[in-house]
């Protein structure tokens, strides 16, 4: 059973404190306060720390001491990712810099005039690179669960009241499918995570870090149904103000039956995701038993 319920951690009053710091003094002072917040989570967020410890100790292979240090770094980087997300999605002036590996692949998708699906994970910070994709001269849509979006909407509204990307909410009435279809028809890029599911949703299984894990079927159904080009994308933080963006080569997933295509696409996605997790293990933000 997945331990994720479609919502993110955090309290509104905590966001308001950090928003106030961002508006007055900028990113670096907010990062300094995060040092204490990360230490608090290390000491008192036992359940999430337990799952993070198992990940670093059993999946990555770190020793006891290194695993504890990595849990703290993980919480600290998670806090930075939230701050960076607020800054970028609300258009606050910033000094972030980027390396962009694979921009040519995304330009190839736009040139095909079919729309495109960009799949990512709760790994690194995809949203901070969204504004960079404006160079591709097409609209960017980010698909989110309502629980995640509500928090983002609240703290972005607290800063400027606006955002730089279009958000498509996943709803029970499936209206998001029509919004995604319209985006593809308009040659727009649709970005969504493909590593978490809510219990009861259909899943596919693939081997990840040596053990079978379930992944949401929805993103792969979309790609197979609409026959749009797909790229796997990740934005990884390498210094306090620098990100490295990766976009994989596009691949033809229309050569065989729907079920076979979806499994092949999932296996390719998991391979890219596993490579990123091994390279940047402190930036994988899943605090439940991912393999359960």
Rosetta blueprint (number, residue, H / E / L):
1 X L
2 X L
3 X L
4 X L
5 X L
6 X L
7 X L
8 X L
9 X L
10 X L
11 X L
12 X H
13 X H
14 X H
15 X H
16 X H
17 X H
18 X H
19 X H
20 X H
21 X H
22 X H
23 X H
24 X H
25 X L
26 X L
27 X H
28 X H
29 X H
30 X H
31 X H
32 X H
33 X H
34 X H
35 X H
36 X H
37 X H
38 X H
39 X H
40 X H
41 X H
42 X H
43 X H
44 X H
45 X L
46 X H
47 X H
48 X H
49 X H
50 X H
51 X H
52 X H
53 X H
54 X H
55 X H
56 X H
57 X H
58 X H
59 X H
60 X H
61 X L
62 X L
63 X L
64 X H
65 X H
66 X H
67 X H
68 X H
69 X H
70 X H
71 X H
72 X H
73 X H
74 X H
75 X H
76 X H
77 X H
78 X H
79 X H
80 X H
81 X H
82 X H
83 X H
84 X H
85 X H
86 X H
87 X H
88 X H
89 X H
90 X L
91 X L
92 X L
93 X L
94 X L
95 X L
96 X L
97 X E
98 X E
99 X E
100 X E
101 X E
102 X L
103 X H
104 X H
105 X H
106 X H
107 X H
108 X H
109 X H
110 X H
111 X H
112 X L
113 X L
114 X L
115 X L
116 X E
117 X E
118 X E
119 X E
120 X E
121 X L
122 X L
123 X E
124 X L
125 X L
126 X H
127 X H
128 X H
129 X H
130 X H
131 X H
132 X H
133 X H
134 X H
135 X H
136 X H
137 X L
138 X L
139 X L
140 X E
141 X E
142 X E
143 X E
144 X E
145 X E
146 X H
147 X H
148 X H
149 X H
150 X H
151 X H
152 X H
153 X H
154 X H
155 X H
156 X H
157 X H
158 X H
159 X H
160 X L
161 X L
162 X L
163 X L
164 X L
165 X L
166 X E
167 X E
168 X E
169 X E
170 X E
171 X L
172 X L
173 X L
174 X L
175 X H
176 X H
177 X H
178 X H
179 X H
180 X H
181 X H
182 X H
183 X H
184 X H
185 X H
186 X L
187 X L
188 X L
189 X E
190 X E
191 X E
192 X E
193 X E
194 X L
195 X L
196 X L
197 X L
198 X L
199 X L
200 X L
201 X L
202 X L
203 X E
204 X E
205 X E
206 X E
207 X E
208 X E
209 X L
210 X L
211 X E
212 X E
213 X E
214 X E
215 X E
216 X E
217 X L
218 X H
219 X H
220 X H
221 X H
222 X H
223 X H
224 X H
225 X H
226 X H
227 X L
228 X L
229 X E
230 X E
231 X E
232 X E
233 X E
234 X E
235 X E
236 X E
237 X E
238 X E
239 X E
240 X L
241 X L
242 X E
243 X E
244 X E
245 X E
246 X E
247 X E
248 X L
249 X L
250 X L
251 X L
252 X L
253 X L
254 X L
255 X L
256 X L
257 X L
258 X H
259 X H
260 X H
261 X H
262 X H
263 X H
264 X H
265 X H
266 X H
267 X H
268 X H
269 X H
270 X H
271 X H
272 X H
273 X H
274 X H
275 X H
276 X H
277 X H
278 X H
279 X H
280 X L
281 X H
282 X H
283 X H
284 X E
285 X L
286 X L
287 X L
288 X L
289 X L
290 X L
291 X L
292 X L
